[in-house]
Amino acid sequence: MSASRPENIPAAILWMMGALACFVLMALAGRELSRAISTFEIMFFRSAVGLAILVPVIATLGWSRIKTQRFGFHCARNTNHFAGQWGWFHALGLIP
């Protein structure tokens, strides 16, 4: 078996650098916000901004692309993801 080879390594490097920058900025913003508002409020605003970004994208691509055959697993995954992010933002505020 041959391993697939990336065709555009510089683009992959730029995408990874962008992702890393976003992760760092999210951690810094969460840390600073935790001084003024609760973790639940941070998560609310994060979700609201994400929804504001995704709705126009999904509307452009078509709502028919949003489907799942395992709705229960999808809800469980989202619940676990939300709980994990809540814990991460809460922990950021507790770091001395």
N, C-alpha and C positions, 0 to 999 in steps of 0.2 A: 504494500500500500504506500502510496506517495502522499506526503503531507501537502496540504494546499498552501500556496505561497501568497502572501499579501502582494497586491499589485502596486499599492501606493503607500509606501512606508512613511514618507514625510507627512502625508495627510493624516495617517493614523497617529503619528506623534503629536501633531497639532490638536487632534480631537482629544487625546489623552491629557495633554497639557491644559486644554480648556476645561475638561472634566475635573481635573485636580484643582484648578483655580476656583471652580464653582463650589467644590467641597470645602475648600479652605474659607471662602467667603461666607458660605452658609454657617460654618462653625463659628466664625468671628461674629457674624450678625446675631446668631442665636445666643452667644455668650453676652453680648452687649444688651440685647433685648431682655434677657432674663433679669436684668437689674431693675427694669421698669414694668414689665408685664409678666403674667403667669405663663407657664409652659403651654397650657391649653390654648391661650390666646395666640401664642407664637404659632402653634400648629394650625389654628383656625386661619390666620392670615396667610400662612404658607400654602394651605389647601386652596384658599380663595384665589391667590395669585396663579397657582397651577391650573385651576379651573378656568380662569380668565384667559390663560394662554391656550389651553387645550380645546375649548369649545369652538373658537374660530377655525382651528386646524382641522378638527373633526368635521365641522360643518362644510369646510372646503373639500375634504376627501370623501365625505358621504357618511351618514350615520349608519348605513347598512354594514359598514366594516366593523362596527362595535357589536360583537356577539361572542357568546361562550356556550359551550355544551355542558360545562360543569360550574353552574352558578354558585353552588354551595362552597366548592373549593375556592372559587374566585373571592367570595365574601370572606372566607376564613383567611386567605392570603392577605387581603387588604386589611383585615382587622389586626393580624400579626404585624404587618408592616407599619400600621399606624401606632401600635403599642411600642414597637421598637424605636420608631422615630421620637415618640413622646419621651421614652426613657433616655434617648441620646440627648435631646434638648434639655431635659431635666438635669442630667449629669453635667452638661456643659455649665449650667448655672451654679452647680455645687463645687466646681473645681476652685480651690483657693488661689 
